[in-house]
Amino acid sequence: MDLEAARTAKESLDLAFHMSNILDTGLDRHTLSVLIALCDQGVNPEVLVGLVKELPKELPALP
């Protein structure tokens, strides 16, 4: 990845993270980055939304 592409990718992630915070999604920057990468690879975004909503319900509460 050249420097311009890296800069554009960082700016895009920064913007997406800012929107995520405004929408109070609770996603951290790394998780958001992984979700975006999965979408870029062709994973259905609606399926990812379902997983993101369901995973916290499935994980046991930590003490």
mmCIF file of the N, C-alpha and C atoms, coordinates in Angstrom:
data_MODEL
# 
_entry.id   MODEL 
# 
loop_
_atom_site.group_PDB 
_atom_site.id 
_atom_site.type_symbol 
_atom_site.label_atom_id 
_atom_site.label_alt_id 
_atom_site.label_comp_id 
_atom_site.label_asym_id 
_atom_site.label_entity_id 
_atom_site.label_seq_id 
_atom_site.pdbx_PDB_ins_code 
_atom_site.Cartn_x 
_atom_site.Cartn_y 
_atom_site.Cartn_z 
_atom_site.occupancy 
_atom_site.B_iso_or_equiv 
_atom_site.pdbx_formal_charge 
_atom_site.auth_seq_id 
_atom_site.auth_comp_id 
_atom_site.auth_asym_id 
_atom_site.auth_atom_id 
_atom_site.pdbx_PDB_model_num 
ATOM 1   N N  . MET A 1 1  ? 0.853   -1.170  0.000  1.00 0.00 ? 1  MET A N  1 
ATOM 2   C CA . MET A 1 1  ? 0.000   0.000   0.000  1.00 0.00 ? 1  MET A CA 1 
ATOM 3   C C  . MET A 1 1  ? 0.901   1.237   0.000  1.00 0.00 ? 1  MET A C  1 
ATOM 4   N N  . ASP A 1 2  ? 0.652   2.145   -0.925 1.00 0.00 ? 2  ASP A N  1 
ATOM 5   C CA . ASP A 1 2  ? 1.475   3.343   -0.969 1.00 0.00 ? 2  ASP A CA 1 
ATOM 6   C C  . ASP A 1 2  ? 1.027   4.336   0.111  1.00 0.00 ? 2  ASP A C  1 
ATOM 7   N N  . LEU A 1 3  ? 1.790   5.376   0.289  1.00 0.00 ? 3  LEU A N  1 
ATOM 8   C CA . LEU A 1 3  ? 1.520   6.344   1.362  1.00 0.00 ? 3  LEU A CA 1 
ATOM 9   C C  . LEU A 1 3  ? 0.176   7.038   1.192  1.00 0.00 ? 3  LEU A C  1 
ATOM 10  N N  . GLU A 1 4  ? -0.178  7.385   -0.035 1.00 0.00 ? 4  GLU A N  1 
ATOM 11  C CA . GLU A 1 4  ? -1.460  8.060   -0.277 1.00 0.00 ? 4  GLU A CA 1 
ATOM 12  C C  . GLU A 1 4  ? -2.627  7.146   0.062  1.00 0.00 ? 4  GLU A C  1 
ATOM 13  N N  . ALA A 1 5  ? -2.533  5.885   -0.324 1.00 0.00 ? 5  ALA A N  1 
ATOM 14  C CA . ALA A 1 5  ? -3.596  4.929   -0.016 1.00 0.00 ? 5  ALA A CA 1 
ATOM 15  C C  . ALA A 1 5  ? -3.699  4.700   1.493  1.00 0.00 ? 5  ALA A C  1 
ATOM 16  N N  . ALA A 1 6  ? -2.565  4.630   2.164  1.00 0.00 ? 6  ALA A N  1 
ATOM 17  C CA . ALA A 1 6  ? -2.568  4.454   3.619  1.00 0.00 ? 6  ALA A CA 1 
ATOM 18  C C  . ALA A 1 6  ? -3.195  5.657   4.311  1.00 0.00 ? 6  ALA A C  1 
ATOM 19  N N  . ARG A 1 7  ? -2.878  6.853   3.821  1.00 0.00 ? 7  ARG A N  1 
ATOM 20  C CA . ARG A 1 7  ? -3.445  8.075   4.404  1.00 0.00 ? 7  ARG A CA 1 
ATOM 21  C C  . ARG A 1 7  ? -4.961  8.108   4.206  1.00 0.00 ? 7  ARG A C  1 
ATOM 22  N N  . THR A 1 8  ? -5.397  7.750   3.000  1.00 0.00 ? 8  THR A N  1 
ATOM 23  C CA . THR A 1 8  ? -6.832  7.739   2.710  1.00 0.00 ? 8  THR A CA 1 
ATOM 24  C C  . THR A 1 8  ? -7.553  6.705   3.575  1.00 0.00 ? 8  THR A C  1 
ATOM 25  N N  . ALA A 1 9  ? -6.955  5.527   3.734  1.00 0.00 ? 9  ALA A N  1 
ATOM 26  C CA . ALA A 1 9  ? -7.554  4.486   4.570  1.00 0.00 ? 9  ALA A CA 1 
ATOM 27  C C  . ALA A 1 9  ? -7.662  4.946   6.019  1.00 0.00 ? 9  ALA A C  1 
ATOM 28  N N  . LYS A 1 10 ? -6.625  5.607   6.534  1.00 0.00 ? 10 LYS A N  1 
ATOM 29  C CA . LYS A 1 10 ? -6.658  6.108   7.911  1.00 0.00 ? 10 LYS A CA 1 
ATOM 30  C C  . LYS A 1 10 ? -7.734  7.169   8.077  1.00 0.00 ? 10 LYS A C  1 
ATOM 31  N N  . GLU A 1 11 ? -7.833  8.071   7.106  1.00 0.00 ? 11 GLU A N  1 
ATOM 32  C CA . GLU A 1 11 ? -8.855  9.121   7.181  1.00 0.00 ? 11 GLU A CA 1 
ATOM 33  C C  . GLU A 1 11 ? -10.257 8.518   7.134  1.00 0.00 ? 11 GLU A C  1 
ATOM 34  N N  . SER A 1 12 ? -10.444 7.505   6.305  1.00 0.00 ? 12 SER A N  1 
ATOM 35  C CA . SER A 1 12 ? -11.744 6.845   6.207  1.00 0.00 ? 12 SER A CA 1 
ATOM 36  C C  . SER A 1 12 ? -12.107 6.152   7.517  1.00 0.00 ? 12 SER A C  1 
ATOM 37  N N  . LEU A 1 13 ? -11.133 5.467   8.123  1.00 0.00 ? 13 LEU A N  1 
ATOM 38  C CA . LEU A 1 13 ? -11.387 4.813   9.401  1.00 0.00 ? 13 LEU A CA 1 
ATOM 39  C C  . LEU A 1 13 ? -11.668 5.852   10.486 1.00 0.00 ? 13 LEU A C  1 
ATOM 40  N N  . ASP A 1 14 ? -10.934 6.946   10.488 1.00 0.00 ? 14 ASP A N  1 
ATOM 41  C CA . ASP A 1 14 ? -11.182 8.017   11.465 1.00 0.00 ? 14 ASP A CA 1 
ATOM 42  C C  . ASP A 1 14 ? -12.605 8.539   11.343 1.00 0.00 ? 14 ASP A C  1 
ATOM 43  N N  . LEU A 1 15 ? -13.069 8.762   10.109 1.00 0.00 ? 15 LEU A N  1 
ATOM 44  C CA . LEU A 1 15 ? -14.422 9.259   9.886  1.00 0.00 ? 15 LEU A CA 1 
ATOM 45  C C  . LEU A 1 15 ? -15.461 8.231   10.320 1.00 0.00 ? 15 LEU A C  1 
ATOM 46  N N  . ALA A 1 16 ? -15.246 6.973   9.952  1.00 0.00 ? 16 ALA A N  1 
ATOM 47  C CA . ALA A 1 16 ? -16.181 5.920   10.349 1.00 0.00 ? 16 ALA A CA 1 
ATOM 48  C C  . ALA A 1 16 ? -16.228 5.779   11.869 1.00 0.00 ? 16 ALA A C  1 
ATOM 49  N N  . PHE A 1 17 ? -15.082 5.893   12.529 1.00 0.00 ? 17 PHE A N  1 
ATOM 50  C CA . PHE A 1 17 ? -15.035 5.793   13.989 1.00 0.00 ? 17 PHE A CA 1 
ATOM 51  C C  . PHE A 1 17 ? -15.764 6.974   14.633 1.00 0.00 ? 17 PHE A C  1 
ATOM 52  N N  . HIS A 1 18 ? -15.592 8.154   14.057 1.00 0.00 ? 18 HIS A N  1 
ATOM 53  C CA . HIS A 1 18 ? -16.288 9.339   14.568 1.00 0.00 ? 18 HIS A CA 1 
ATOM 54  C C  . HIS A 1 18 ? -17.807 9.140   14.444 1.00 0.00 ? 18 HIS A C  1 
ATOM 55  N N  . MET A 1 19 ? -18.268 8.656   13.300 1.00 0.00 ? 19 MET A N  1 
ATOM 56  C CA . MET A 1 19 ? -19.702 8.401   13.114 1.00 0.00 ? 19 MET A CA 1 
ATOM 57  C C  . MET A 1 19 ? -20.183 7.322   14.077 1.00 0.00 ? 19 MET A C  1 
ATOM 58  N N  . SER A 1 20 ? -19.359 6.301   14.283 1.00 0.00 ? 20 SER A N  1 
ATOM 59  C CA . SER A 1 20 ? -19.700 5.233   15.205 1.00 0.00 ? 20 SER A CA 1 
ATOM 60  C C  . SER A 1 20 ? -19.890 5.770   16.621 1.00 0.00 ? 20 SER A C  1 
ATOM 61  N N  . ASN A 1 21 ? -19.026 6.693   17.010 1.00 0.00 ? 21 ASN A N  1 
ATOM 62  C CA . ASN A 1 21 ? -19.150 7.297   18.344 1.00 0.00 ? 21 ASN A CA 1 
ATOM 63  C C  . ASN A 1 21 ? -20.393 8.165   18.448 1.00 0.00 ? 21 ASN A C  1 
ATOM 64  N N  . ILE A 1 22 ? -20.695 8.921   17.400 1.00 0.00 ? 22 ILE A N  1 
ATOM 65  C CA . ILE A 1 22 ? -21.902 9.754   17.410 1.00 0.00 ? 22 ILE A CA 1 
ATOM 66  C C  . ILE A 1 22 ? -23.145 8.873   17.557 1.00 0.00 ? 22 ILE A C  1 
ATOM 67  N N  . LEU A 1 23 ? -23.130 7.736   16.882 1.00 0.00 ? 23 LEU A N  1 
ATOM 68  C CA . LEU A 1 23 ? -24.259 6.814   16.946 1.00 0.00 ? 23 LEU A CA 1 
ATOM 69  C C  . LEU A 1 23 ? -24.241 5.934   18.194 1.00 0.00 ? 23 LEU A C  1 
ATOM 70  N N  . ASP A 1 24 ? -23.202 6.095   19.013 1.00 0.00 ? 24 ASP A N  1 
ATOM 71  C CA . ASP A 1 24 ? -23.066 5.362   20.271 1.00 0.00 ? 24 ASP A CA 1 
ATOM 72  C C  . ASP A 1 24 ? -23.164 3.846   20.063 1.00 0.00 ? 24 ASP A C  1 
ATOM 73  N N  . THR A 1 25 ? -22.375 3.342   19.091 1.00 0.00 ? 25 THR A N  1 
ATOM 74  C CA . THR A 1 25 ? -22.399 1.913   18.788 1.00 0.00 ? 25 THR A CA 1 
ATOM 75  C C  . THR A 1 25 ? -21.639 1.083   19.811 1.00 0.00 ? 25 THR A C  1 
ATOM 76  N N  . GLY A 1 26 ? -20.696 1.703   20.510 1.00 0.00 ? 26 GLY A N  1 
ATOM 77  C CA . GLY A 1 26 ? -19.881 0.967   21.472 1.00 0.00 ? 26 GLY A CA 1 
ATOM 78  C C  . GLY A 1 26 ? -18.737 0.207   20.825 1.00 0.00 ? 26 GLY A C  1 
ATOM 79  N N  . LEU A 1 27 ? -18.530 0.394   19.520 1.00 0.00 ? 27 LEU A N  1 
ATOM 80  C CA . LEU A 1 27 ? -17.443 -0.299  18.830 1.00 0.00 ? 27 LEU A CA 1 
ATOM 81  C C  . LEU A 1 27 ? -16.136 0.452   19.022 1.00 0.00 ? 27 LEU A C  1 
ATOM 82  N N  . ASP A 1 28 ? -15.069 -0.295  19.300 1.00 0.00 ? 28 ASP A N  1 
ATOM 83  C CA . ASP A 1 28 ? -13.758 0.350   19.370 1.00 0.00 ? 28 ASP A CA 1 
ATOM 84  C C  . ASP A 1 28 ? -13.180 0.442   17.960 1.00 0.00 ? 28 ASP A C  1 
ATOM 85  N N  . ARG A 1 29 ? -12.100 1.177   17.820 1.00 0.00 ? 29 ARG A N  1 
ATOM 86  C CA . ARG A 1 29 ? -11.499 1.429   16.506 1.00 0.00 ? 29 ARG A CA 1 
ATOM 87  C C  . ARG A 1 29 ? -11.058 0.116   15.831 1.00 0.00 ? 29 ARG A C  1 
ATOM 88  N N  . HIS A 1 30 ? -10.488 -0.787  16.609 1.00 0.00 ? 30 HIS A N  1 
ATOM 89  C CA . HIS A 1 30 ? -10.006 -2.050  16.032 1.00 0.00 ? 30 HIS A CA 1 
ATOM 90  C C  . HIS A 1 30 ? -11.172 -2.891  15.511 1.00 0.00 ? 30 HIS A C  1 
ATOM 91  N N  . THR A 1 31 ? -12.213 -3.029  16.303 1.00 0.00 ? 31 THR A N  1 
ATOM 92  C CA . THR A 1 31 ? -13.377 -3.808  15.895 1.00 0.00 ? 31 THR A CA 1 
ATOM 93  C C  . THR A 1 31 ? -14.009 -3.218  14.647 1.00 0.00 ? 31 THR A C  1 
ATOM 94  N N  . LEU A 1 32 ? -14.139 -1.900  14.620 1.00 0.00 ? 32 LEU A N  1 
ATOM 95  C CA . LEU A 1 32 ? -14.696 -1.237  13.450 1.00 0.00 ? 32 LEU A CA 1 
ATOM 96  C C  . LEU A 1 32 ? -13.837 -1.499  12.220 1.00 0.00 ? 32 LEU A C  1 
ATOM 97  N N  . SER A 1 33 ? -12.535 -1.458  12.394 1.00 0.00 ? 33 SER A N  1 
ATOM 98  C CA . SER A 1 33 ? -11.615 -1.732  11.296 1.00 0.00 ? 33 SER A CA 1 
ATOM 99  C C  . SER A 1 33 ? -11.805 -3.147  10.760 1.00 0.00 ? 33 SER A C  1 
ATOM 100 N N  . VAL A 1 34 ? -11.959 -4.114  11.650 1.00 0.00 ? 34 VAL A N  1 
ATOM 101 C CA . VAL A 1 34 ? -12.173 -5.501  11.235 1.00 0.00 ? 34 VAL A CA 1 
ATOM 102 C C  . VAL A 1 34 ? -13.502 -5.636  10.487 1.00 0.00 ? 34 VAL A C  1 
ATOM 103 N N  . LEU A 1 35 ? -14.542 -4.992  10.992 1.00 0.00 ? 35 LEU A N  1 
ATOM 104 C CA . LEU A 1 35 ? -15.842 -5.058  10.332 1.00 0.00 ? 35 LEU A CA 1 
ATOM 105 C C  . LEU A 1 35 ? -15.798 -4.453  8.931  1.00 0.00 ? 35 LEU A C  1 
ATOM 106 N N  . ILE A 1 36 ? -15.107 -3.328  8.796  1.00 0.00 ? 36 ILE A N  1 
ATOM 107 C CA . ILE A 1 36 ? -14.964 -2.694  7.481  1.00 0.00 ? 36 ILE A CA 1 
ATOM 108 C C  . ILE A 1 36 ? -14.190 -3.606  6.540  1.00 0.00 ? 36 ILE A C  1 
ATOM 109 N N  . ALA A 1 37 ? -13.121 -4.222  7.040  1.00 0.00 ? 37 ALA A N  1 
ATOM 110 C CA . ALA A 1 37 ? -12.331 -5.136  6.209  1.00 0.00 ? 37 ALA A CA 1 
ATOM 111 C C  . ALA A 1 37 ? -13.175 -6.328  5.756  1.00 0.00 ? 37 ALA A C  1 
ATOM 112 N N  . LEU A 1 38 ? -14.009 -6.847  6.633  1.00 0.00 ? 38 LEU A N  1 
ATOM 113 C CA . LEU A 1 38 ? -14.885 -7.964  6.255  1.00 0.00 ? 38 LEU A CA 1 
ATOM 114 C C  . LEU A 1 38 ? -15.872 -7.537  5.172  1.00 0.00 ? 38 LEU A C  1 
ATOM 115 N N  . CYS A 1 39 ? -16.419 -6.342  5.296  1.00 0.00 ? 39 CYS A N  1 
ATOM 116 C CA . CYS A 1 39 ? -17.322 -5.825  4.253  1.00 0.00 ? 39 CYS A CA 1 
ATOM 117 C C  . CYS A 1 39 ? -16.578 -5.678  2.937  1.00 0.00 ? 39 CYS A C  1 
ATOM 118 N N  . ASP A 1 40 ? -15.353 -5.187  3.000  1.00 0.00 ? 40 ASP A N  1 
ATOM 119 C CA . ASP A 1 40 ? -14.535 -5.042  1.788  1.00 0.00 ? 40 ASP A CA 1 
ATOM 120 C C  . ASP A 1 40 ? -14.277 -6.389  1.128  1.00 0.00 ? 40 ASP A C  1 
ATOM 121 N N  . GLN A 1 41 ? -14.277 -7.463  1.916  1.00 0.00 ? 41 GLN A N  1 
ATOM 122 C CA . GLN A 1 41 ? -14.049 -8.807  1.393  1.00 0.00 ? 41 GLN A CA 1 
ATOM 123 C C  . GLN A 1 41 ? -15.334 -9.467  0.896  1.00 0.00 ? 41 GLN A C  1 
ATOM 124 N N  . GLY A 1 42 ? -16.448 -8.743  1.023  1.00 0.00 ? 42 GLY A N  1 
ATOM 125 C CA . GLY A 1 42 ? -17.707 -9.253  0.486  1.00 0.00 ? 42 GLY A CA 1 
ATOM 126 C C  . GLY A 1 42 ? -18.666 -9.839  1.493  1.00 0.00 ? 42 GLY A C  1 
ATOM 127 N N  . VAL A 1 43 ? -18.345 -9.760  2.778  1.00 0.00 ? 43 VAL A N  1 
ATOM 128 C CA . VAL A 1 43 ? -19.264 -10.273 3.796  1.00 0.00 ? 43 VAL A CA 1 
ATOM 129 C C  . VAL A 1 43 ? -20.482 -9.355  3.843  1.00 0.00 ? 43 VAL A C  1 
ATOM 130 N N  . ASN A 1 44 ? -21.644 -9.952  3.955  1.00 0.00 ? 44 ASN A N  1 
ATOM 131 C CA . ASN A 1 44 ? -22.890 -9.205  3.996  1.00 0.00 ? 44 ASN A CA 1 
ATOM 132 C C  . ASN A 1 44 ? -22.932 -8.332  5.262  1.00 0.00 ? 44 ASN A C  1 
ATOM 133 N N  . PRO A 1 45 ? -23.048 -7.001  5.106  1.00 0.00 ? 45 PRO A N  1 
ATOM 134 C CA . PRO A 1 45 ? -23.068 -6.114  6.281  1.00 0.00 ? 45 PRO A CA 1 
ATOM 135 C C  . PRO A 1 45 ? -24.235 -6.387  7.229  1.00 0.00 ? 45 PRO A C  1 
ATOM 136 N N  . GLU A 1 46 ? -25.370 -6.812  6.676  1.00 0.00 ? 46 GLU A N  1 
ATOM 137 C CA . GLU A 1 46 ? -26.523 -7.094  7.534  1.00 0.00 ? 46 GLU A CA 1 
ATOM 138 C C  . GLU A 1 46 ? -26.251 -8.298  8.435  1.00 0.00 ? 46 GLU A C  1 
ATOM 139 N N  . VAL A 1 47 ? -25.506 -9.259  7.935  1.00 0.00 ? 47 VAL A N  1 
ATOM 140 C CA . VAL A 1 47 ? -25.128 -10.416 8.749  1.00 0.00 ? 47 VAL A CA 1 
ATOM 141 C C  . VAL A 1 47 ? -24.192 -9.967  9.870  1.00 0.00 ? 47 VAL A C  1 
ATOM 142 N N  . LEU A 1 48 ? -23.243 -9.090  9.540  1.00 0.00 ? 48 LEU A N  1 
ATOM 143 C CA . LEU A 1 48 ? -22.322 -8.578  10.564 1.00 0.00 ? 48 LEU A CA 1 
ATOM 144 C C  . LEU A 1 48 ? -23.073 -7.823  11.649 1.00 0.00 ? 48 LEU A C  1 
ATOM 145 N N  . VAL A 1 49 ? -24.061 -7.040  11.258 1.00 0.00 ? 49 VAL A N  1 
ATOM 146 C CA . VAL A 1 49 ? -24.859 -6.304  12.249 1.00 0.00 ? 49 VAL A CA 1 
ATOM 147 C C  . VAL A 1 49 ? -25.513 -7.292  13.215 1.00 0.00 ? 49 VAL A C  1 
ATOM 148 N N  . GLY A 1 50 ? -26.070 -8.349  12.675 1.00 0.00 ? 50 GLY A N  1 
ATOM 149 C CA . GLY A 1 50 ? -26.699 -9.359  13.528 1.00 0.00 ? 50 GLY A CA 1 
ATOM 150 C C  . GLY A 1 50 ? -25.712 -9.981  14.496 1.00 0.00 ? 50 GLY A C  1 
ATOM 151 N N  . LEU A 1 51 ? -24.510 -10.283 14.005 1.00 0.00 ? 51 LEU A N  1 
ATOM 152 C CA . LEU A 1 51 ? -23.490 -10.855 14.883 1.00 0.00 ? 51 LEU A CA 1 
ATOM 153 C C  . LEU A 1 51 ? -23.063 -9.877  15.974 1.00 0.00 ? 51 LEU A C  1 
ATOM 154 N N  . VAL A 1 52 ? -22.851 -8.632  15.598 1.00 0.00 ? 52 VAL A N  1 
ATOM 155 C CA . VAL A 1 52 ? -22.412 -7.631  16.567 1.00 0.00 ? 52 VAL A CA 1 
ATOM 156 C C  . VAL A 1 52 ? -23.473 -7.432  17.648 1.00 0.00 ? 52 VAL A C  1 
ATOM 157 N N  . LYS A 1 53 ? -24.727 -7.512  17.267 1.00 0.00 ? 53 LYS A N  1 
ATOM 158 C CA . LYS A 1 53 ? -25.810 -7.355  18.250 1.00 0.00 ? 53 LYS A CA 1 
ATOM 159 C C  . LYS A 1 53 ? -25.937 -8.572  19.158 1.00 0.00 ? 53 LYS A C  1 
ATOM 160 N N  . GLU A 1 54 ? -25.702 -9.760  18.603 1.00 0.00 ? 54 GLU A N  1 
ATOM 161 C CA . GLU A 1 54 ? -25.917 -10.992 19.360 1.00 0.00 ? 54 GLU A CA 1 
ATOM 162 C C  . GLU A 1 54 ? -24.734 -11.414 20.217 1.00 0.00 ? 54 GLU A C  1 
ATOM 163 N N  . LEU A 1 55 ? -23.517 -11.119 19.803 1.00 0.00 ? 55 LEU A N  1 
ATOM 164 C CA . LEU A 1 55 ? -22.351 -11.590 20.546 1.00 0.00 ? 55 LEU A CA 1 
ATOM 165 C C  . LEU A 1 55 ? -22.337 -11.157 22.011 1.00 0.00 ? 55 LEU A C  1 
ATOM 166 N N  . PRO A 1 56 ? -22.615 -9.903  22.333 1.00 0.00 ? 56 PRO A N  1 
ATOM 167 C CA . PRO A 1 56 ? -22.593 -9.543  23.752 1.00 0.00 ? 56 PRO A CA 1 
ATOM 168 C C  . PRO A 1 56 ? -23.610 -10.333 24.579 1.00 0.00 ? 56 PRO A C  1 
ATOM 169 N N  . LYS A 1 57 ? -24.710 -10.739 23.978 1.00 0.00 ? 57 LYS A N  1 
ATOM 170 C CA . LYS A 1 57 ? -25.713 -11.525 24.696 1.00 0.00 ? 57 LYS A CA 1 
ATOM 171 C C  . LYS A 1 57 ? -25.218 -12.935 24.951 1.00 0.00 ? 57 LYS A C  1 
ATOM 172 N N  . GLU A 1 58 ? -24.370 -13.437 24.053 1.00 0.00 ? 58 GLU A N  1 
ATOM 173 C CA . GLU A 1 58 ? -23.887 -14.806 24.140 1.00 0.00 ? 58 GLU A CA 1 
ATOM 174 C C  . GLU A 1 58 ? -22.698 -14.955 25.089 1.00 0.00 ? 58 GLU A C  1 
ATOM 175 N N  . LEU A 1 59 ? -21.931 -13.890 25.260 1.00 0.00 ? 59 LEU A N  1 
ATOM 176 C CA . LEU A 1 59 ? -20.745 -13.963 26.110 1.00 0.00 ? 59 LEU A CA 1 
ATOM 177 C C  . LEU A 1 59 ? -21.137 -13.921 27.576 1.00 0.00 ? 59 LEU A C  1 
ATOM 178 N N  . PRO A 1 60 ? -20.529 -14.761 28.396 1.00 0.00 ? 60 PRO A N  1 
ATOM 179 C CA . PRO A 1 60 ? -20.859 -14.720 29.828 1.00 0.00 ? 60 PRO A CA 1 
ATOM 180 C C  . PRO A 1 60 ? -20.371 -13.407 30.449 1.00 0.00 ? 60 PRO A C  1 
ATOM 181 N N  . ALA A 1 61 ? -21.106 -12.951 31.411 1.00 0.00 ? 61 ALA A N  1 
ATOM 182 C CA . ALA A 1 61 ? -20.722 -11.730 32.107 1.00 0.00 ? 61 ALA A CA 1 
ATOM 183 C C  . ALA A 1 61 ? -19.438 -11.973 32.898 1.00 0.00 ? 61 ALA A C  1 
ATOM 184 N N  . LEU A 1 62 ? -18.500 -11.058 32.764 1.00 0.00 ? 62 LEU A N  1 
ATOM 185 C CA . LEU A 1 62 ? -17.256 -11.187 33.508 1.00 0.00 ? 62 LEU A CA 1 
ATOM 186 C C  . LEU A 1 62 ? -17.422 -10.588 34.900 1.00 0.00 ? 62 LEU A C  1 
ATOM 187 N N  . PRO A 1 63 ? -16.819 -11.217 35.913 1.00 0.00 ? 63 PRO A N  1 
ATOM 188 C CA . PRO A 1 63 ? -16.970 -10.698 37.285 1.00 0.00 ? 63 PRO A CA 1 
ATOM 189 C C  . PRO A 1 63 ? -16.280 -9.382  37.478 1.00 0.00 ? 63 PRO A C  1 
# 
